[in-house]
Amino acid sequence: YQDLEGTEHTDTFEGMAARIIQHEYDHLDGVLFTDLLPPLKKRMLKNKLANITKGDVKADYAMKFLK
């Protein structure tokens, strides 16, 4: 990765930091968390995900929905 000055760094991350970095890196590649779920888990979450998509979920933060 590069810091704010453009200096390149190579590090190894573990635990939660590694998971967060991988999650954000996946976004850069257009991969969402739900894309990585096994088919059975996706089916189990189908209704909850549909409610999120429709905007039927209350959140403590601003959410934007594509139309």
N, CA and C atoms as a LAMMPS dump frame, in Angstrom:
ITEM: TIMESTEP
0
ITEM: NUMBER OF ATOMS
201
ITEM: BOX BOUNDS ff ff ff
-5.0000000000000000e+02 5.0000000000000000e+02
-5.0000000000000000e+02 5.0000000000000000e+02
-5.0000000000000000e+02 5.0000000000000000e+02
ITEM: ATOMS id mol type element x y z
1 1 1 N 0.842 -1.172 0
2 1 2 C 0 0 0
3 1 3 C 0.883 1.229 0
4 2 1 N 0.275 2.397 -0.284
5 2 2 C 1.002 3.662 -0.259
6 2 3 C 0.425 4.551 0.835
7 3 1 N 1.308 5.294 1.498
8 3 2 C 0.829 6.245 2.494
9 3 3 C 0.433 7.547 1.788
10 4 1 N 0.06 8.553 2.553
11 4 2 C -0.418 9.809 1.979
12 4 3 C 0.64 10.539 1.165
13 5 1 N 1.913 10.263 1.424
14 5 2 C 2.997 10.884 0.665
15 5 3 C 3.381 10.058 -0.561
16 6 1 N 2.744 8.908 -0.76
17 6 2 C 3.032 8.061 -1.905
18 6 3 C 4.139 7.052 -1.673
19 7 1 N 4.643 6.972 -0.447
20 7 2 C 5.682 5.997 -0.126
21 7 3 C 5.059 4.611 -0.041
22 8 1 N 5.672 3.642 -0.74
23 8 2 C 5.142 2.284 -0.732
24 8 3 C 5.588 1.528 0.511
25 9 1 N 4.683 0.724 1.046
26 9 2 C 4.944 -0.089 2.226
27 9 3 C 4.474 -1.514 1.967
28 10 1 N 5.142 -2.467 2.573
29 10 2 C 4.712 -3.859 2.548
30 10 3 C 4.614 -4.325 3.988
31 11 1 N 3.431 -4.759 4.386
32 11 2 C 3.204 -5.223 5.751
33 11 3 C 2.367 -6.494 5.711
34 12 1 N 2.39 -7.221 6.798
35 12 2 C 1.532 -8.384 6.979
36 12 3 C 0.558 -8.058 8.098
37 13 1 N -0.72 -8.279 7.836
38 13 2 C -1.744 -7.978 8.826
39 13 3 C -2.423 -9.267 9.261
40 14 1 N -2.895 -9.273 10.491
41 14 2 C -3.578 -10.439 11.048
42 14 3 C -4.846 -9.992 11.757
43 15 1 N -5.69 -10.951 12.051
44 15 2 C -6.874 -10.693 12.865
45 15 3 C -7.833 -9.705 12.232
46 16 1 N -8.432 -8.864 13.066
47 16 2 C -9.459 -7.934 12.61
48 16 3 C -8.92 -6.954 11.575
49 17 1 N -7.698 -6.471 11.753
50 17 2 C -7.122 -5.542 10.77
51 17 3 C -7.054 -6.194 9.394
52 18 1 N -6.654 -7.462 9.333
53 18 2 C -6.575 -8.18 8.058
54 18 3 C -7.96 -8.321 7.432
55 19 1 N -8.951 -8.618 8.254
56 19 2 C -10.317 -8.782 7.735
57 19 3 C -10.853 -7.468 7.176
58 20 1 N -10.586 -6.372 7.885
59 20 2 C -11.061 -5.062 7.432
60 20 3 C -10.39 -4.677 6.121
61 21 1 N -9.084 -4.861 6.043
62 21 2 C -8.357 -4.526 4.813
63 21 3 C -8.868 -5.365 3.646
64 22 1 N -9.061 -6.666 3.856
65 22 2 C -9.571 -7.524 2.784
66 22 3 C -10.968 -7.098 2.36
67 23 1 N -11.814 -6.745 3.329
68 23 2 C -13.178 -6.292 3.043
69 23 3 C -13.15 -5.055 2.141
70 24 1 N -12.32 -4.087 2.492
71 24 2 C -12.232 -2.854 1.707
72 24 3 C -11.596 -3.11 0.345
73 25 1 N -10.6 -3.985 0.292
74 25 2 C -9.965 -4.336 -0.978
75 25 3 C -10.98 -5.007 -1.903
76 26 1 N -11.823 -5.865 -1.342
77 26 2 C -12.875 -6.5 -2.136
78 26 3 C -13.783 -5.452 -2.774
79 27 1 N -14.117 -4.384 -2.031
80 27 2 C -14.944 -3.313 -2.593
81 27 3 C -14.282 -2.702 -3.824
82 28 1 N -12.966 -2.517 -3.78
83 28 2 C -12.251 -1.954 -4.929
84 28 3 C -12.375 -2.853 -6.153
85 29 1 N -12.527 -4.15 -5.93
86 29 2 C -12.708 -5.113 -7.021
87 29 3 C -14.182 -5.349 -7.345
88 30 1 N -15.088 -4.594 -6.691
89 30 2 C -16.513 -4.739 -6.955
90 30 3 C -17.149 -5.939 -6.284
91 31 1 N -16.487 -6.499 -5.274
92 31 2 C -16.996 -7.674 -4.57
93 31 3 C -17.663 -7.227 -3.269
94 32 1 N -18.899 -7.651 -3.067
95 32 2 C -19.617 -7.349 -1.832
96 32 3 C -19.572 -8.545 -0.895
97 33 1 N -19.745 -8.29 0.383
98 33 2 C -19.749 -9.358 1.384
99 33 3 C -20.737 -10.454 1.009
100 34 1 N -21.918 -10.045 0.547
101 34 2 C -22.944 -11.029 0.213
102 34 3 C -22.554 -11.891 -0.988
103 35 1 N -21.668 -11.396 -1.845
104 35 2 C -21.184 -12.194 -2.978
105 35 3 C -20.373 -13.393 -2.508
106 36 1 N -19.805 -13.296 -1.322
107 36 2 C -18.924 -14.339 -0.806
108 36 3 C -19.661 -15.397 0.016
109 37 1 N -20.946 -15.171 0.267
110 37 2 C -21.716 -16.118 1.08
111 37 3 C -22.031 -17.384 0.288
112 38 1 N -22.037 -18.526 0.967
113 38 2 C -22.467 -19.764 0.303
114 38 3 C -23.951 -19.66 -0.079
115 39 1 N -24.388 -20.383 -1.12
116 39 2 C -25.782 -20.305 -1.576
117 39 3 C -26.816 -20.538 -0.469
118 40 1 N -26.58 -21.497 0.412
119 40 2 C -27.542 -21.768 1.483
120 40 3 C -27.688 -20.561 2.402
121 41 1 N -26.591 -19.946 2.78
122 41 2 C -26.632 -18.769 3.657
123 41 3 C -27.355 -17.612 2.963
124 42 1 N -27.131 -17.445 1.661
125 42 2 C -27.829 -16.396 0.914
126 42 3 C -29.335 -16.625 0.937
127 43 1 N -29.752 -17.874 0.744
128 43 2 C -31.188 -18.181 0.774
129 43 3 C -31.771 -17.903 2.154
130 44 1 N -31.004 -18.206 3.201
131 44 2 C -31.477 -17.969 4.57
132 44 3 C -31.637 -16.471 4.842
133 45 1 N -30.825 -15.649 4.204
134 45 2 C -30.847 -14.203 4.433
135 45 3 C -31.666 -13.441 3.397
136 46 1 N -32.278 -14.153 2.459
137 46 2 C -32.959 -13.518 1.33
138 46 3 C -33.949 -12.446 1.766
139 47 1 N -34.827 -12.745 2.722
140 47 2 C -35.834 -11.771 3.156
141 47 3 C -35.199 -10.561 3.825
142 48 1 N -34.215 -10.786 4.666
143 48 2 C -33.546 -9.663 5.327
144 48 3 C -32.855 -8.771 4.305
145 49 1 N -32.182 -9.383 3.334
146 49 2 C -31.502 -8.603 2.297
147 49 3 C -32.505 -7.837 1.442
148 50 1 N -33.655 -8.444 1.158
149 50 2 C -34.701 -7.766 0.383
150 50 3 C -35.222 -6.552 1.142
151 51 1 N -35.395 -6.675 2.455
152 51 2 C -35.862 -5.544 3.266
153 51 3 C -34.85 -4.407 3.262
154 52 1 N -33.584 -4.734 3.284
155 52 2 C -32.545 -3.706 3.209
156 52 3 C -32.624 -3.007 1.857
157 53 1 N -32.748 -3.786 0.791
158 53 2 C -32.822 -3.23 -0.559
159 53 3 C -34.019 -2.297 -0.716
160 54 1 N -35.156 -2.652 -0.109
161 54 2 C -36.37 -1.831 -0.205
162 54 3 C -36.318 -0.609 0.711
163 55 1 N -35.349 -0.555 1.608
164 55 2 C -35.278 0.561 2.541
165 55 3 C -36.159 0.373 3.752
166 56 1 N -36.574 -0.856 4.013
167 56 2 C -37.453 -1.154 5.145
168 56 3 C -36.688 -1.439 6.434
169 57 1 N -35.439 -1.031 6.497
170 57 2 C -34.596 -1.288 7.665
171 57 3 C -34.209 0.046 8.28
172 58 1 N -34.413 0.171 9.58
173 58 2 C -34.001 1.393 10.274
174 58 3 C -32.537 1.255 10.674
175 59 1 N -31.78 2.308 10.419
176 59 2 C -30.357 2.297 10.756
177 59 3 C -30.006 3.59 11.475
178 60 1 N -28.946 3.549 12.259
179 60 2 C -28.484 4.73 12.983
180 60 3 C -27.558 5.581 12.124
181 61 1 N -27.502 5.298 10.836
182 61 2 C -26.636 6.031 9.917
183 61 3 C -27.391 6.218 8.603
184 62 1 N -26.942 7.183 7.821
185 62 2 C -27.601 7.46 6.543
186 62 3 C -27.357 6.316 5.568
187 63 1 N -28.419 5.919 4.88
188 63 2 C -28.289 4.863 3.873
189 63 3 C -28.767 5.417 2.537
190 64 1 N -28.064 5.062 1.458
191 64 2 C -28.453 5.475 0.111
192 64 3 C -28.894 4.24 -0.651
193 65 1 N -29.969 4.375 -1.402
194 65 2 C -30.506 3.254 -2.16
195 65 3 C -30.515 3.602 -3.638
196 66 1 N -30.055 2.679 -4.46
197 66 2 C -30.092 2.861 -5.904
198 66 3 C -31.501 2.612 -6.399
199 67 1 N -31.919 3.399 -7.365
200 67 2 C -33.273 3.232 -7.916
201 67 3 C -33.198 2.673 -9.299
